Amino acid sequence: MRKSVFIISTLFLACWGAFAQDLSPKDSLKKVFSLNDYTLIGVEYGASMSRQQFNPSKTQGNLFVPHTFGIFMLKYGKLFDGSPNFGLKGGVRYTHQGYQFKMNKETGVTPTLEGAEKAIIEMVEVPLMAHFHSDGLHFKVMLDLGIYGGYRLSIDRIGDSVYDEFKNAFMEWDYRLDYGIEGGLGFGIVFDPFEFHVNADIHYSWGSLYRADYLSKDFYRFAYPLDAMVTAGLYFQITKRTGKTKGQIRREAYNQVYHPQTNGNTDSQGR
């Protein structure tokens, strides 16, 4: 516990120091920078917490699984050639879904699904999100919103009532493909050309775990995954974060040829 408090306190102080440095009126005169339309590539690692929206409902808890990681690319640009705070984020992520049932206090019975009281599903996902960011010199805040597609790689069913042949096998009525919406918040600490990002994401699946009529043609059953992830990532800027954009350079070249009298009056901020 003391170790966790120390780590959180250290990270908070580092973020506050970077944020305070960005807001310092003394430094703001010295460290004015022009934000480019730049590109980053990085890796993220963290943990996931899963549960299902069951219909009919079942008594369940949150399934915590570590070892979520992915490779992502961030491309910053201007939205409709206007706002400088827009970007796109895409990549590939390895993560988990699943469920973990709890005993119903009223009945004293723990629900099961195919005999399992708990199941862990390995997933590979491809998210594509709109990325909004607000940057300071060494600190940024981020918002992501988009969609994802995924594939369920394997399943591990846990429980005394699970048949051996079903412990690590999908049923014929199980769905392997997954898709849904995803969004999250994050912050970053920036020391060019590296950036350290911390993100908290939630994604809701539109793909049930199994076919709705697999048990009865009259009564449909659903299980829609709802997952949360917290990750830390290290990114590398593969193009320059500050300076003149390609658009600025082209405009300056155009003005030098066709409007030399306006040269030097181009937008130096790239906004």
C-alpha positions, 0 to 999 in steps of 0.5 A: 500500500505504501509503495502504491501511494509513493508511486501515485504521489510521484506521478502526481508531482511530476504532472503538476510540475509539468503543468505548472511550468506550462502555466508559468507567466515568466516562462510563457514569454520565453517558450512560445511554440508553434504546434505542428501537425505531427505524428507519433507511434508508441506502445501501451500496457495496462489492465482491463476490467470486464463485465457483461450486460446479461438479459436475463440478468445474472448476479456478477462481479467485475473480472480484472485481468492484467496484460493488456497491451497494444501498438498505436499511431497518432496523427495530429491535424486540423479539423476542417483546416481550422481547429489545431486540436484534432487527430486520429488514433489507430492501432492493434490491441491485445486484451480480454473480455469475460465474466465472473458470477457471484452468489445471489444473496437472496437465493444462495445460488451462484449463476453459471453459463455452460457450467462456468462460474467464470470465463476469460476470453482473449481478444485482439482489437483494432480501434480507430478513434477521433483524438482531441488534445489540448497541449502545453509545453510539457503537458497535454490532456486528451479525449478519444471517441470512436469504434473498434472491431475485434476477434475472440481468440480463445476462452477459458471457462472455470467452474466445477460443472464445466465439461472438460471438452468445453473448458477451452472451446467455443460453442457452435452458437458463440460469436467470435467477431466483436465490434462496438464503440470506444472512448476515453480520457487521458493526459500526457507528459511531453519531453520531445521527442518522447511522450508518456501517456496515461489513458482510461478507456471504456468500450461497449460491445454491440456483439453479443457473446452468443446467438440470442436464440441458442437456448430457445426460439421463444425467449432471447438471451444476450450478453454484451461486454462492457469493458474498462481499461487503464493503460500507460504508454510511451510514444515517440514523435516521428515528425517534429512537434513544433515549427512550421507545418508543410502548409505554412512552408507551401504558403510562404513559397507561394508568396515569395513567387507571386506576392513577395510584398506579403512575405513575412506576414504568413501565419507563424502560429500554424493555427 
